[in-house]
Amino acid sequence: MALQLGAVTGLPVVHLDRLYWRTGWVEPSREEWMAVLRPALAEPAWIMDGNYGGSLVERLERADAVVWLDLPTRVCLWRALKRTATGWGRERPDMQPGCPERLDWKFLWYIAMFRARKRAGMVRALRDFDGRVVRVTSAGDLARVVEAVR
C-alpha cells in the first residue's frame, strides 16, 4: 500500500524495516535507531511504511496524516505466514540486505498479542495526533484509501 500511495502522490516511500534492521537480523540500540531515523524524518515529505512503536511519537510529530492499518489479528497473522511461505530465504525489497525472509516465532507472537499489549498505546498516541487519521479495518478499505488520494 505504501508503494501504491507513493506512486499516486509522488512522495518517496521510506520502509522502516530497511532502516531498522542490520544485516543478519541484528537490532540496533535505541540510540542507533534514532540516529538512522532522524534524517528520514527531517525530509520535507515522505510516506513511512512500518510500525515501530518506540519511535511513533517522533514520527507523529513530523507527520500530517496517518493511515492506520487496524486489521484483525487473524488477517495480520495470515499475511505474515503467507509472506514467510512465499518469500522464504529471499530478501524483500523493503528489507535491509542480509535479512532473508524467515519464520520468526517472536514476531508471530508479537502480532498475536498486539491488540492486548500494544494497541491501546497506539490509540492514545493517535488520539493526541493533530493530523488526519485514516483507519483501515479491511482489505476493501485499503483500496478506498489508495483511490482517495488519486
Order of alpha helices (4+ residues) and beta strands (2+ residues): alpha-beta-alpha-alpha-beta-alpha-beta-alpha-alpha-alpha-beta-alpha
